[in-house]
């Protein structure tokens, strides 16, 4: 469970922003979505390879610019 204490003289909006940032860093929402359905290990590996290839192409295109 993520806890965010509101500091004195801090607005609720600022505290909400800190909460959202912490939630994103913990990847809580992503984990919940992943648990909704089962994915085979071979599909997970295939997806990881696909993401790695995309990242590599992206970095190569950034270097060439």
C-alpha positions in Angstrom: 0.0 0.0 0.0 1.3 3.4 -1.0 1.1 6.1 1.7 1.5 9.8 1.1 1.5 12.1 4.1 0.3 15.6 3.4 2.9 18.0 4.7 1.9 21.2 6.5 0.9 24.0 4.2 0.9 21.6 1.2 -2.0 21.6 -1.2 -4.0 18.5 -1.8 -3.2 18.7 -5.5 0.5 18.6 -4.8 0.0 15.5 -2.6 -2.1 13.8 -5.3 0.7 14.5 -7.7 3.2 12.8 -5.4 0.9 9.9 -5.0 0.4 9.4 -8.7 4.2 9.6 -9.2 4.8 7.0 -6.5 2.1 4.7 -8.0 3.7 5.0 -11.4 7.1 4.2 -10.0 5.8 1.1 -8.2 4.0 0.0 -11.4 1.0 -1.0 -9.4 -1.6 -0.4 -12.1 0.5 -2.3 -14.7 0.8 -5.3 -12.4 -3.0 -5.3 -11.8 -3.6 -5.3 -15.5 -1.1 -8.1 -16.1 -2.8 -10.3 -13.5 -6.2 -10.0 -15.2 -5.3 -12.5 -17.8 -2.7 -15.3 -18.1 0.0 -15.0 -20.7 2.2 -17.9 -21.6 5.9 -17.6 -20.9 6.7 -17.9 -24.6 4.4 -14.9 -25.3 6.1 -12.9 -22.5 9.6 -13.7 -24.0 8.4 -12.7 -27.5 7.0 -9.4 -26.1 10.2 -8.6 -24.3 12.3 -9.3 -27.4 9.9 -7.1 -29.5 10.3 -4.3 -26.9 14.1 -4.7 -26.9 14.3 -4.5 -30.7 12.1 -1.3 -30.7 14.4 0.3 -28.0 17.5 -0.6 -30.0 16.1 0.9 -33.2 14.9 4.0 -31.4 18.4 4.6 -29.8 20.1 4.0 -33.2 17.8 6.5 -34.9 18.5 9.1 -32.1 22.3 8.6 -32.5 22.2 9.2 -36.2 20.3 12.5 -35.9 
